[in-house]
Amino acid sequence: MPRVRPHHPTVHRTPDAPQELSLVRLGRHLGRAALRRCPNCGSGGLFRRWLLMRDVCPGCDLRLDRGESDYFIGSFTVNLVTAELMICALGLAGILMTWPDVPWDALKWGLMGAMVPLPAFFYPFAKTLWLGVDLTFRPPTLNDFAGHGENFPSGGEIPTEALPSFPPGLPPR
């Protein structure tokens, strides 16, 4: 008779020791983020509208701003650098496609016109990509999940008795 594994509810666990940096984990987080999905669990629906991000992930309840007042600076930087690199690539492509008779005025005005919509287009991707990078270097704790950290000290220290225990053979999610 096959052994039946007992059902355990989903529990968010903070590791006892810091996780090692892993290219596999980084790739998984960035792959999910590039699709505008939660880098932590892969669920969609992080945005109400194109430029309006929800407060928590609908799949895993991860707080999407990580609770820091200046958290937006990382995604702002990703957005700015990516938009500027796209402008440079478009300029270079325009020059190479029209060489040797480059229409400099048309190229200048076209690139100036692209400066506003490109950052707005890339904004949701920058938000999720930055979250993926942040989750790779700073794995989530219980305080990062809505509804799971309100009884813990604000310093981020989680009492060891508050961590869930897993039966042998069942890895944490």
PyMOL commands that set and color helices and strands:
alter all, ss='L'
color gray80, all
select helices_A, chain A and resi 23-34+72-98+104-114+117-137+142-144+160-162
alter helices_A, ss='H'
color red, helices_A
select strands_A, chain A and resi 47-49+52-53
alter strands_A, ss='S'
color yellow, strands_A
deselect
rebuild
show_as cartoon
